């Protein structure tokens, strides 16, 4: 996807969500912890936000991050080559969005974390639940001060208002499913 097109699309979606809720840029800045000038630049399509900034905006507005990235948010069928994806942590952490749709307070991701990767996930706000199920390999997940070692078939759910760390300490890739459920569907 063209970078300029993506910047314009993200800006249009941000403006749509802000206006839908009758929020000022100041109010969105307070909800998202992203500065008003940065939000204005994003809305105008003159700034392409980092993944971290986009996560803050999505979490603050309680909308799926994929709703900013997908060309047609009403798509229900997503072949692998059309799934929006993000690579982070030196390409060791791969996130593929397999479902997100405006009006539905759920996002679904397939995540592949390569050996040696440690991925940090900031708190996403009160009322957001994450559900993780490991399909291959093993995953060490730290939720606040608690650690959980998940192996193939294990699941865990938690409120994402606490900082999380995802680690692959094994010699093989770990694949897991991540569902994010927003409790305030009026914001989706």
C-alpha positions in Angstrom: 0.0 0.0 0.0 1.3 3.4 -1.0 2.6 5.4 2.1 0.9 8.7 1.0 -2.4 6.9 0.5 -2.0 5.2 3.9 -1.3 8.5 5.6 -4.4 10.1 4.0 -6.5 7.1 4.9 -5.4 7.1 8.6 -6.1 10.8 8.8 -9.6 10.4 7.3 -10.4 7.6 9.7 -9.1 9.6 12.7 -11.2 12.6 11.7 -14.2 10.3 11.2 -13.9 8.8 14.7 -13.3 12.2 16.3 -16.3 13.8 14.6 -18.5 10.8 15.2 -18.0 11.4 18.9 -18.1 15.2 18.7 -14.6 15.4 20.2 -12.2 18.2 19.8 -8.5 17.6 19.0 -7.7 18.5 22.7 -10.2 15.9 23.9 -8.7 13.2 21.6 -5.2 14.2 22.8 -6.3 13.7 26.4 -7.8 10.3 25.6 -4.9 9.0 23.5 -1.9 10.7 25.1 -0.8 11.9 21.7 -0.2 15.6 21.3 -2.8 17.9 19.6 -0.3 19.1 17.0 0.6 15.5 16.1 -3.1 14.5 15.9 -3.7 17.5 13.6 -0.9 16.5 11.3 -2.2 12.9 11.2 -5.7 14.1 10.3 -4.4 16.3 7.5 -2.3 13.3 6.2 0.9 15.3 6.5 2.4 12.9 9.1 2.6 9.1 9.0 2.2 7.9 12.6 4.5 5.2 14.0 3.0 1.9 15.1 3.3 3.0 18.7 1.4 6.3 18.1 -1.3 4.5 16.1 -1.8 2.0 18.9 -2.2 4.9 21.4 -4.8 6.5 19.1 -6.7 3.2 18.6 -6.6 2.3 22.3 -7.6 5.8 23.4 -10.6 5.9 21.0 -11.2 2.2 21.7 -11.3 1.2 18.0 -9.4 -1.6 16.3 -6.1 -0.5 14.9 -6.9 -2.3 11.7 -9.8 0.0 11.1 -7.1 2.7 10.3 -5.2 0.3 8.0 -7.7 -1.6 6.0 -8.8 -0.2 2.6 -12.3 -1.5 3.0 -13.2 -2.1 6.6 -16.3 -4.2 5.7 -14.3 -7.0 4.2 -15.1 -10.3 5.8 -12.9 -12.6 3.7 -9.2 -12.0 4.1 -6.8 -14.2 2.1 -3.3 -14.3 3.6 -1.9 -11.9 1.1 -4.6 -9.3 1.9 -4.2 -9.4 5.7 -2.9 -6.0 7.0 0.3 -6.7 8.9 2.9 -4.9 11.0 6.4 -6.0 11.7 8.2 -4.7 14.9 11.2 -5.5 17.0 13.7 -5.8 14.1 11.1 -7.9 12.2 11.0 -10.5 15.0 7.4 -9.8 15.9 4.8 -10.1 13.1 1.2 -9.2 13.6 -1.4 -10.1 11.0 -4.9 -8.7 11.4 -7.4 -11.5 10.5 -10.6 -9.6 11.5 -11.7 -6.1 12.4 -14.8 -4.4 11.3 -16.3 -1.0 12.3 -19.2 -1.4 14.7 -17.9 -4.7 16.0 -15.9 -4.4 19.3 -13.5 -7.3 18.5 -10.2 -7.5 16.7 -8.5 -10.8 15.9 -4.7 -11.2 15.1 -2.4 -14.0 14.2 1.0 -13.2 15.7 4.3 -14.8 14.9 7.2 -14.2 17.3 10.6 -15.4 16.3 13.3 -16.8 18.6 14.9 -14.2 20.8 12.2 -11.6 20.5 11.0 -9.6 23.4 8.0 -7.4 22.5 6.6 -4.7 24.9 2.9 -3.8 24.8 1.8 -0.7 26.7 -1.4 -0.7 28.7 -4.4 -0.2 26.4 -6.9 1.3 28.7 -9.6 0.1 31.1 -12.3 -2.1 29.6 -10.1 -3.7 26.9 -9.7 -7.5 27.3 -7.0 -9.5 25.5 -7.2 -13.3 24.9 -4.1 -15.2 23.9 -4.0 -18.8 22.6 -0.7 -20.4 21.6 -0.7 -22.6 18.5 3.0 -23.4 18.0 6.0 -23.1 20.1 6.0 -21.5 23.6 5.4 -18.0 24.8 6.5 -16.3 28.0 4.1 -13.5 28.8 4.5 -11.0 31.6 1.4 -9.1 32.7 2.5 -6.5 35.2 4.6 -8.4 37.7 3.2 -11.8 36.9 4.7 -14.3 34.4 3.0 -17.1 32.6 4.7 -19.8 30.4 2.2 -20.8 27.7 2.8 -23.8 25.5 0.8 -25.1 22.5 -2.9 -25.1 23.3 -2.7 -22.9 26.4 -4.8 -19.8 26.6 -4.9 -16.7 28.9 -7.2 -13.7 29.1 -6.5 -10.5 30.9 -7.4 -6.8 31.1 -4.9 -4.9 29.0 -4.8 -1.9 31.4 -1.5 -3.4 32.6 1.9 -3.3 30.7 2.7 -6.7 29.0 5.9 -8.3 27.7 5.8 -11.2 25.1 8.9 -13.3 24.8 10.0 -16.3 22.7 12.8 -18.0 24.7 12.7 -21.1 22.5 14.7 -22.0 19.3 11.6 -22.1 17.1 9.0 -19.5 16.1 5.9 -19.2 18.3 2.5 -18.5 16.7 -0.4 -17.4 18.7 -3.9 -15.9 18.3 -4.7 -12.6 20.0 -8.3 -11.4 20.3 -8.8 -7.8 21.6 -12.3 -7.1 22.9 -13.4 -3.6 23.6 -16.1 -3.2 26.3 -17.4 0.1 25.0 -18.9 -0.8 21.6 -20.3 2.8 21.2 -16.7 3.8 20.4 -16.1 1.1 17.7 
